[in-house]
Amino acid sequence: MRKRIAIIDRQKCHPQECGNYLCAKLCPVNRAGADCIYPGDDPAKKARIDEFLCTGCGICPKRCPFGAIDIINLPETLNKPPVHRFGENQFELYSLPTPMFNQVVGIVGKNGIGKSTALKILGNQLPPNLGKWQNPAEFKEVISFFKGTELQKFLEKIHKNEITLSAKPQQVDLIPKQFSGTVQELLQHVDGQGQLASIAEALQLTSFLDHDISHLSGGELQRVAIAATVLKNANLYLFDEPTSYLDIKQRINVSHFIRSLANGHTATLVIEHDLIVLDYMTDLINIMYGHEGAYGIVSGVKSSREGINAFLEGYLKEENVRFRDHALKFQKIADESRVNNRKMIGWNTLQVDVGSFHLQTSSGELHHNEIVGILGENGIGKTTFIKILAGFIKPEQGQLEGEVRVSYKPQYLETSSEQLVSEFLQLAIEKYTNQLINPLELEKLFTLKLKELSGGQLQRVAIAHCLSQDADLFLLDEPSAYMDIEQRLIVSKVIKTLAFERDITILVVDHDLMFLDYVSDRVMVFTGTPAKEGQLQGPFPLQEGMNLFLQGLGITLRRDVGSHRPRINKLGSVKDREQREQNKWYYS
C-alpha cells in the first residue's frame, strides 16, 4: 500500500506561469534523475506526481506559488484500496455508508471529504472504480471488495434492480435552471404514486403550488426538491443537506417527514450539518473523516447519540482512531466581562408596512460589544427590522433613538462575479488579517474569482467582507449556511472575538440552534404569520428568549450528559414532560 497521496488542484496549477514546472525543478527525486513530477497528458499539461516515487519531502507544496499541491500521509490503519478515485493526484474515497431498511441513517463530517460522492455511488450515479481510474473495476470486483458485509447484499440488490433510488441533490438553487413551469407541473411530472396532494400538505407546499419555479425562495425550493424526491417510486431515499434554507420550524417539520419514510421496505440516508436536527431526524450515524479535498473514510455505523458525540470528540473508540487532535465544544461558558448596558441604539414601539406585510415591535435597545441572536421563521420581518435600524425604511409609527452605521451580509450571495477574492477582501487583508483572514483560512482563496468558490468558501469570504467594514452594527444573515460543524465553530469564535476587540454589536440571523446558543449573549424573537405580519419581542436574556421561542415551536431542549450539546427531547418522553410541567422548554 502507498504511504501517502499527492493531490494537485488542476484549477490552481499554472505550470507556464511558475517558471515552467518549478515543482519539478525543486524536487530532489527529479534532480536525482527520476520523473517524480512530470507534465500531465491533458491539454494544459498540468503537473502530475508519481506517488510511489514521492518521498514526502514537503518541498513542492511549500514552494508552489499557487498553492496547488498537497502531499498527505495516509493513516496506517488503511489496509485496503479506495472504493473510488477520480483520477491521478485526485480525491479518493475509502469505504461507504451503510443504508438500512426501516432506519434513517445520517452521515456527518467535514466538507470536502466525499459525503456527496458516497451518495452518488450508492445512488448508482457513479460506478466505483476501486481506485483504478484508467481501467475501472467490473461489478463482480466491486462485489468481491465488499464480500461479507451489508453493503455486498445492498449492491447486489441494486445490480438486480431490486433497489429503486431517489436522491435529493445538495444544490436546490439549480432547479430553476433545469426546469421551467409551476411547482404543480414539476411535481405532477414525477408523481409515480398519486400522492401529490398528501405530500404537498405534509411539506406545506399548497400555498405556492401554482407559482412558477423561477420565483421561489431557497426554502420553498428545498421543500419542493424533497417532495419531488419522495413522490418517485423508490425504496432508497438519499437526502443531501435537506434543511438548508429552511427555518427551524420547517426543519422540525421536515425531520418528522423524513423519519416517517423509513419502514421495512424503505431505507433513508441523510447528510446534514445541523447537529440538533441530525440527531432528531436519524436512528444511526456514519462518521466521515479524512483530509479535505484529498481523501475520505467512513466509520462503522453507530447510534445517533454515540455517533455525534464521537464526531465532536474526534475519536472513534471501536476503531481506535483519532481523526482530530481536539474536541469540538459548543458548551457556552459565561463571560462576565461581556455583560454591559452601554446603549448603542434603541427604539420605542414601531410599526411599518412593506407592501402587504405589517411589522410591529415592542420597545428595546442594543448595547455595545454584544452579540444578539435573531430567532424566527422565514418571511417574518427580520430583514425589514434591520433596514429600519439602518435608516433605509422609515416606520409609520414610533422612532429610533440614535443612529448607527450598518454592514450587512445577505442570506443569498452573489455567485457570478469575476472579481478576485483578494480584491473583494482588500479591506480585511489590510486591517484584519489575524482576526479574519487567518482563522477563516482565506489566503489560499486569494487567486480565485468569486464565481469559482464553493458555497462554504463564498460564505466565509462574505462574512470576512462584512465584518471588515467601518460600521457600528453588523448583521450576518444565516452565516452557518453551507458550512460544516468545524467551520461553524471557527466562525462563531471569530464573531465573538471581533465583537470584543472592536467594541461592536453583531446581529446573527440563523436557524442552527446550536450555533445561536453558543454565539449569542441575548436573543430577539420574531413571531407572526410569514409574508403577512410579524411581531418583534426582545432582546431577552438568552435563557428567557430561547424559552419563549421553543414554547412557540412546541419542543423542549436538554443538554447531552456526555458532550453537553443541545438535544431535542422526544415528544412525550419523561424529560419532555418534566420540562413542560416546569415551563423550562430550554435547559438551564
N, C-alpha and C positions, 0 to 999 in steps of 0.2 A: 504493500500500500504506500501511496505517496505520503510524505510527512507534511507537505504544505501545498497550498494552491496559490496561483498567481491570477489576479483579476486586473484586466485592463478595461477602463471605461472608454469605449470607442468614441463616445461623444467628445471627450476631453483630449484624446490623443491627437496631436498635430505634429507628425514627425518632421515635416519640412520647416516648421516654424521654431523648432528647438535646436537647430544646428544639425539636422539630418541624423536622427536617431541618437540623441545624446545618451539615452539609457544604455544602448548597445556599446557606445564608446567607453562608458564608465564601468561596465560590467566586468568583474575580474575573470569570469569564465570565458567571456568573449575575447578578452585581452590575452588569455592563455591559448586561444586558437579554436575554441569550440563555438557553436552557434546557440548560445542560451537565449539571446534576444535577437530577433530577426524580423524582416518585413513580412507582413501577412499577405495572403493571396487575394485580399479584397481590393477593389478598385483604388481606394485611398491608401493602400499599403500601410495600414495601421500596424503598430508594433505587436509582436507576439513573443511569449516567453515559454520556453521548454521547462515544464515543471519538474521533470526528472533531473535536468542538469542544474536547475537553480539551487544555490547553496543557502539562500535566505540571508544574504549579507546585509540587505536593507539599504543598499546604496541607491538603486534606481527609484524606489518610492520617495526617498528624501530629495533626490536631485531633479526629478521630473518637474519642469516649471509649470505644468498644467495640473499636477496632482492626479494624473490618470492611472497610476499604478498602485496596486495593493498586494503585498505578499503576506499571506496569513498562514500561521502554523495550525494544522488541523488537530482536534482533540485526540489524545491517544486512545480513547475508548472507541473510536470509529474503526471498525474492522470489516466493514462491508463497502462495496462501491456505492455511489449515489443512485437514487431512484431515477434521477433525471439531471442532465446538464445541458445548458443551452448552446454551448459551443466552446471552442478553445479559449481559455482565460476568461470564461464567463461563469455566472452563478450556477451552483449545483445544490440539489435538494436531496437530503437523506431521510428515508422513511416517509410514511404518510399517516394522516389521522385515520381513525377507525370509525366509520359510520356504524350505528347500532339501531336496529329496529326497536320501536317503542321507546326511544330515548332521544332527547335533544343533546347533541354533543357540541360543546363550544371549543373554539380554538383561540388561544391568547398568546401574544408575542409581539415583539418589536415590528415596526415597519421594515420592509426590505429583506425579510428572511424567508420568503417563499410561501406565505399563507395563501395568497391568491393562486399561486402556481399549483399548490397541493389541491385546491378545489377544482382547478381546471383538469387535473389528471383524474380525480375522482368523478368529475363530470363528463369524462370521455371526450373532452375538448382538446386534450394534449396527451398524445401517446407517450408513456415513459420510455426513455431510451437506455436506461441503466448506465448512464454516463458515456455511452458510445454514440456521440452525436454524428460521427461520419458514417457509421453503419448501425443504424438504430436496431435495438433488440426486437425480436419477434415476440408474439404474445406468449408462446409457451415458455420462453425465457423469463418473461415477467412473472408468470405464474410460479415457476420454479423458484424465483427470487423470494417470493412471499410464502413459500411452502410451509404448511403447518400453522399458519396464522389466520385470524379472522379475515384479513384483507385478501387472502387467497380465495376464500369462498366468495367474498364480495365481488372481486374482479372477474371470477368465473361467471357469476350471475350477470354481470354487465356484458360479458362477451356473448352470453347466450340470450341476450335481450330480455332477461328476466327483471332487470332493473331499468326503470324509466326515470330519467333525471330531469330536473327543472332547477335552473340556477338564476338567482338574482345577482346582477353584476354590481360592482362597487360604485362605478361612476354613473349614477342615475341621471346626471345632468346631460348625458349624451343621448338620452331617449328622444328629445325633440329633433335631433339631427338625423335620427334613424326612422322616425315615424311621423306622419302628418295626419291630422284629423282630431276627433274628440276623444276624450277618455273612454266613453262608452264604445266607440268604434274599435279602439285598440283592445279593450278587454273582451268584446264580443268575438274578436278575431282569434283569441287564444282560449276562449272558454270551451274546454272539452268536456265539462261535466254538468253544464247547465246550472252553475252555482253563482252566476254573476251577482244576482240581487242580494243573496245572503252574505257573500264575501264583501261586497261594496258597503253593506250596512255594518259589518263587523269592523272594517277598517275606516269607517266614516268617510266614504267617498261620494255618497249620494248627492251632496250639495253641489258637486262640481263635475258630475258625470257628463254634462253637456258642454263643458269647457274645452277649448282647444288645448292640445298637449303643450303647445309652444307658450301658453300663457300661465302655466302652473308654477307655483313656488317650489323650492327644493323639497320641503316637507311633503307637499302634495305629490310630487314626482316619486318620492321614496315610497309612499303608500301605494301608488299606482303600480310601481315595479313589484312590490310584494304581492299585490293582488294578481298581477299577470303571471307571476311565478307559480302561485298556488292554484290558479284556475286550470293549468295544464294537467293532463292525466299523468301523474308521476307518483313514485313511491320513494324517491330520494330527493329532498329539497336542500339546496345549498344557498345560504344567505350570506353575502359578503357585506358586512357593515350595514345591517338593516335599520339602524336607528340614526344614522347621520341625517342632519337637517330637522330631525323631529324634536319637539319639546318634550319635557319629562312626562307630561300626561299621555302624549301619544306613544312614548317609549314603553310606558307601563301597559298600555292597551295592546301594542304590537307584541310585547313579551307574552301576554296571555294568549294572543292569537297564535304565535309560533309554537307555544307549548301545546296548544290544542291539536296540532298537526300530527304529533307523534302517536303512533299506535302499533299494533303487532305487525302491520304490513308496511309501515312507513318509517323512514329514518330521516333525521334532520341534522344538518351541520351548520353552525353559525360562527362567523368571525365577528368579534365585537371588541371595542376598546373601552367602553363604559363598563367598568367592573361591577358596579352595583346592578346594572341591567343584565350583564352577562351571568352573574351569579343567580339572579332571579329567574332567568329565562331557561337555564340549562340544567341537565341532570349530571353530566360528566364533562370533563375538560381534558383536552390535549394541549400541552405547553409546547410552543415552538421557540427555539433559541438558536443562536449562531452568531454570524458576523454580517452586518448589514451589507447587502449587495454582493456577498461572497458565497455564503453557504447557510443552509438552514437544516435543523434537526428536529424531529418530532418525538416528544416523550411518550411514555406509556400513558394509558388512559387513567384518570383519577376522578374522584368525586369533585363536584364543583367547588365546594369549600376548600378541600385539601389542595386542589389544583391551583386555585387563585392564590392561596396562602403560600404555596411553594414558589409560584412565579414571583410574588412580591419578595420573598426571602432570597430568591436567586439560587436555590439549592434543591436538587431532586434527590430525596432520601433513598428511594428504592434503587435508582441507577447509580447513586453515589457520584453525582456530577454537580459541580458548582459552575454555573454558566454566567454568573455576575459576581463581582468582588464586593458588592454591597447590597444591602436590602433596600427596597423601596418603602418608605414610611410616609403615609399621608396623615399620621396622627397629629392632631393640632396641639401645639404647645403654647400656653398662654404667655404673652409678651406684654408685661405691664407698661413697658416704655412706649408702646404704640397707642396706649389709651390717652386720648386728648379731647378737648372740647373747643379747640380753636376753630371757630366758624369760618368757612370759606365762602359759601353761598347758601341762601335759604329761600323759602317760598311759603306763601300762605296758601289757602285753598284755591287751586287753579282749575279752570275749565276751558277746554279748547275743542273745537270741531274741525276735523280734517276730512272733507268730503262727507260721507255718511257715518264716519267714525267719531265717537264722542269720548274724550278722556277727562276724568276728574281726579284730583289728587287731594289728599289730606295735607296739612302743613308739615314741613320738615326742613332739615338742613344737612349739609355735607361739611365735614371737617377736613382740615389739612392733615396730610400724612395718614390717610386711611384707605382701605380697600373695601368697597361696598359691592356685594354680590346682588344681582338682579334676577329674581325668580318670577316666572310666569309663562303662560302659553305663547305660542307664536301669534302675531297679529293682535296683541293685547295692549299696545301703546308704548312699549319700551323705547323704541326709536323716536317716536313722537315726543316723548318727555325729554330725551336728550337734545332734540332740536330746539325745544323750549329753553333749556339751560344755555344752549349755545347762542340764543338770540335769533335763530332762523324762523321760529314760529312765535307769534305773539298770542298769548291767551286771551280769550274773550272776557274772562273774569279772573281776578287775582293778579299778583305780580311777583317778580323775583326781587330778592333782597341782596344786591351785589351783582357784579359782572365777572365772568370768567372767560379765559381763552380755552377752547376745546380742541382736542385732537382725537380723531375717530378712526377706528379700524372697522370697516363694514363686515357684515356677515358673508356677502358674496364678493369674491376677489377678482380683479381683472386678470384674465389669463392669456390675453393675446398681445401683450406689449412686447415690442422689440428692444426695450431698454435693458441695459445690463444691470445685474444685481448691484454691482459696485457703484454705479451711477445713482441708482434708486436709494441706496443706503449711505450716500455720501455724508450726510449729517451724523448718522450713527457711527460711521467709521471715524470721523473727526473727533467726536466728543465722548462716545460711549463704547469704545472697543472692549474694555474689560467688563462693563455691565451688560452689554447686549451681544456684540459680535462674537466674542469668545464662548460664553456659556451656551448660546444658541447654535454654535458651530456653523457660522455663516460664511467664514472666509473661503471655504472650498467651493462656495457657490458664486463667488465674485465674477468669474468669467462667463457665467451662463446668462442667457436672456430670461426675462421674467416668464415668457411663454414656454420656456423649456423646463420649468420647475414642476415637480410633482405637487400634489395637493398639500402634503405636510411641509415641504420645503417652502412653498409660497406662503403658507400660513406663518411660519417663523419669520420670514422676510417682512411680511406685512406688520407683524407685531413689533419688530425692531424699528421699522419705519415710523409707526405711530408713536411709540414711546420715546423716540429721539427728538420729537418736535418740541418747540418752545411754547408750552401751554401750561395751564394750571389744572385742568380736568381732562382726564383721558378715558375714553370709552373703548373697551375691547368687546366686540360683538362676536360671540362664540369662538374664542381663541383656541379651544381644545379640538375643534373640528379637524379631521384628517390626521390627528396626532396619536401616536401610541402612548402607552401608560408612562414610559420613561420620559418621553418628551413633555408630557403634561406636567410631570413633577418638576422638570427643569424650568418650564415656562412659569409655573406658579412661584418658584423661588426667585426668578428674575423679576417678576411683578412685585413681590414683597420687598426685595432689596432696593429696587428703584424708588418705590413709594417712600421708603425710609430715607434714602440718601438725598433725594431731591425735594423732599417735603411736599409731595404732590398727592393728588387724590385720583384714584383709579376706580372706575365703574366696570364691572365684569358681568356681561350677559352670557350665561352658559346653561346647558341642560345636563351636564355631568355633575350630579350632586356631590360626588366625592371631591371633585376639583374645586367646586364652590365652597364646600365645607372646609377645605384646607386653606384656601387663599383669603377668605372673607373675614373682615373684622365686624361688619354689620351687613344686614341684607334689607332690600326693598322687595315688597311682594305686590305683584300685579294680578288682579282678578277681573272677572267680567266675561264678556262674550266676544271671541275673536272676530275682528273686522267690523264689529258693531259698537261696542262700548267697553271701556276699561276703567278700573279704579286703582290708584296707587296708594299703598299704605306703607308707612315707614319713612326713613330707615329704622329698623329694630335691632336690638342686640341679637347676635347670631341665633342663640337658642330660641328666643321668642319668635323671631321671624320664621325660622325653619319649622317650628311647631305649628304656626298658623298655616304655612304653605302645605305641609304634609297632611294636615287635617282636611284641607280642601281636596287633596288628591285621594284621601281615604286609605293611606298606607302608613305604617309605623316603621321606624328605623331603629336598629340596635347596633352596638359595636361588637365585632367578632372578638371572641375571647383571646384568640392567638395573635392575630395581626392588628387588632383594634380598628379595622376598616369598617365603614358603614355597610350594613346589610339590611335588605328589606325583609321584615317578618312575614312568614307565610300567613295568609289571611285565616283568622280563626285559631291560630296556634296559641299556646299558653302565654308566650311572651307578648304576642299581638294583643290578646285580651287584657292582660295586665296593664300594658301601656295605655290602651284606650280608656280603661277604667280610671287611670290616674291622670288622664289628659296629657300624657307625655308621648306625643307622636314622634318626637325627636329625642334620641338618647341624651342622657345628662352628660 
